[in-house]
Amino acid sequence: MESRKIYLKIWQSLSVGKHMVFLAGPRQAGKTTLTQIISRSFTNHLYLNWDIAEHRSSFIENPIFFEAIERKDASTPLIVFDEIHKYKDWKNYLKGICDQFHKDFLFLVSGSGRLDLYQKGGDSLAGRYFLFHLWPFTISELAERNQEMESFLKNPLQIAMENAAGLKDIWDRLSELSGFPEPFISGKKTHYRRWSNTYSQQLIREDIRDLTGVKSVGGMELLYLLLPSKTGSPVSITSLAGDLKVAYNTVYNWLSVFERYFLIFSISPWTQKIARAIQKERKVYLWDTPRINDPGARFENMVALELWRAVTGWSDMGLGTFSLHFLKNKEQQWIF
């Protein structure tokens, strides 16, 4: 369950083609555990976590600290930078070490912010890295279904009902505890409730506030509390702005920040005209599914999570360019 085989396969594919790989995903989705699993396959490796004060001090004193790694053999060392995007000049730093040391080291950069979008300033890293995503547990991962992504793409309508009772148990557990490893593995609703009550508050009050400079933390928290009741229907930013007594652009920006830090994800309606897609209202889904009280909306959210993991995984693997959309049929039914 904890080996994250799907993501290890993506890593193995990407690390062959690039000497710098980015790993992004929600906080507490298991990125540190995954990097530790990856590191164990390297005889020579070093780990730096920007959230650890001792690691930050060592980095500031010597930004190319990894040159002094004590090598056990002649194999290429793996250098892991965790949460390095919190360093003000992180893009320029990674660009510099990639250009200078890409022949001698392999770099894995992980973070709970959107590493492909965060901070517009600084030199471009375009062409220097591959990016993949780690998501909370989903039923297809836990049940080890569709491990071979290519085979699913060849026959997407394949349906296997073996061990249906076991699959239902996993689904119910995800519905009650979320797919985040800590509450899921605990198996206790009380643990989930304690975890969920602090998760979003800490993320908004610490990471988001410190890294984006947002002043109205209370307003952002209130918006996040409103979103579970909006799942299942296209979200009206105008309506939310009215409820919160703030400007339209404020709500729009807050939702964008939530996406950047993986509190939510959104999908747009299917249309062949890009201009219309931009103007249309999007559907918003939560990574912390049990926050949604309505059973139908929670079920839709979980289905959306499964599909989102699939399309991002296919894209990360280089199997094509995939995206997820919804449409409404003549019977006024919403369809992914």
Residue, then its C-alpha position, 0 to 999 in steps of 0.5 A: m500500500e505504501s510503496r506507491k508503485i505507480y509513482l515509482k514507475i513514473w520516476q524511473s521513466l523520467s529520471v532516465g531522460k533528465h538529470m533534474v526531476f520535479l515532484a509536486g503534490p499536496r502537503q502530506a500526500g507522501k512526497t517525503t516518504l516517496t523520496q526516501i523510497i527513491s533514495r534507498s535505490f541510490t548508494n550515494h544520496l543526500y537529502l535537504n529539507w528547507d523546513i528543517a532549520e539545520h538544513r537551511s543553515s547548512f544550505i545558506e553557508n554552502p549552497i553547493f554542499f552536495e559536492a562534499i558528499e562521501r561517495k561509497d562507490a562510483s555511481t551517480p549520487l541523488i540529491v533531494f531538495d524538499e520544499i526548496h521553492k520556499y527559498k526566495d531565489w530557488k529558480n535561479y539556484l536550480k538553474g545554476i546547479c543544473d547547468q554546472f552539475h548535471k553530468d555528475f549528479l541527479f537532482l530530485v526537487s519536491g514541493s507542496g506548491r505548484l513548482d511549474l507555476y510558483q514565483k514568476g520572477g527568476d530565470s526560466l527552468a524550461g527544458r531543464y527538468f521533467l515534472f510529475h505529481l504525487w496524489p493522495f491514495t485512490i482506489s485504483e492505486l490501492a487495489e493495484r488496478n491499471q498499473e500498466m497505464e499503456s494497457f488501459l489507454k488501449n482499452p479504456l472500457q475494460i471492466a474487471m469486477e474481481n474482489a468487488a467486496g474488497l474494492k468497496d471496503i477501500w472505497d468506503r474507507l477513502s470516503e470516510l478517511s480521505g486518501f491522505p496517508e496519515p488518516f487513511i492508514s490510521g483507520k480511525k475517524t477520530h484521527y481523521r477529524r483531528w487531522s482535517n481540522t488542522y490541515s487546511q488551517q495550517l496550510i492557509r495560515e502558514d504556507i499560503r500566508d507566508l509565501t503569497g503575502v495574502k492578508s485576509v487569511g480569515g476570508m480564505e478560510l471561510l471560502y474554503l469552508l464554503l466549497p464543500s457545499k458547492t461540489g457537484s455544480p459549476v461554481s459561481i465566483t460572483s455568488l461566492a463574492g457576494d456571500l463573502k462580501v469581497a470583490y470578484n477578483t479576490v475570490y478568483n485569486w483565492l481559488s487560484v491559490f488553493e489550486r496552486y497549493f493543492l487544496i482543490f482542483s478544478i475542471s472546465p467545461w468541454t468546448q472547442k472554443i478556448a474563449r468560451a471555456i475561459q468564460k464558463e464556470r468551472k467545477v471545483y473539487l476537494w482533495d480532502t473528500p470527507r469534508i463533503n457532507d452530501p453523499g452524491a457530491r462526495f461520490e462525484n468528488m471521488v470519481a473526479l479524483e480517480l480521473w484526475r490522477a489518471v490523466t495527470g499520470w498519463s501526461d507525466m509519463g509522456l503518453g500524450t497530452f490529457s485533460l479532464h472536462f465535463l459537459k451537460n447533455k440534453e437531459q441536463q446531466w453532468i458528464f465527465 
